[in-house]
Amino acid sequence: MNSYLPFTLFNELRDINRGFDRQASDGERAAQWQPAVDICENEGGFLLVMDVPGIAPDAVDITVHNGVLTVQGERKTDAQATKSSIKERWQGQFIRRFSLPEGVEADEIAAKIEYGVLALNIPKSTVDEPRKITVQ
């Protein structure tokens, strides 16, 4: 029996993002980054955890459309800093896309940012259980 692995299209969708990056100018490409993500499954659903330090909750946009979860946002540069001799922290826009498995309640996804970590709770549907039909 084949088991369905959730978020299996993750790598393909990430590659699509990279394709878009190739079309961006050098300055735009340097400003784009991808926050690190962990995905865990439990009995009730999935937990997607993403590192977004320095990003306010209102600077993150999360959408679900046609089974694809999109998380995008922006970490802005420090306007007061006029000169930088070393710049290691990523700045600019980011976008991550994930293919949601069947059997999740997309309308019930909840998101919260705490201590620079975005947590998305993606509940599983309870209607997927088999039902016996009596023949009369």
Secondary structure by P-SEA (a helix, b strand, c coil): cbbbbcccaaaaaaaaaaaaaaaccaaaaaaccccbbbbbbcccbbbbbbbbcccccccbbbbbcccbbbbbbbbcccccccccccccccccbbbbbbbbccccccccbbbbbcccbbbbbbbbbccccbbbbbcc
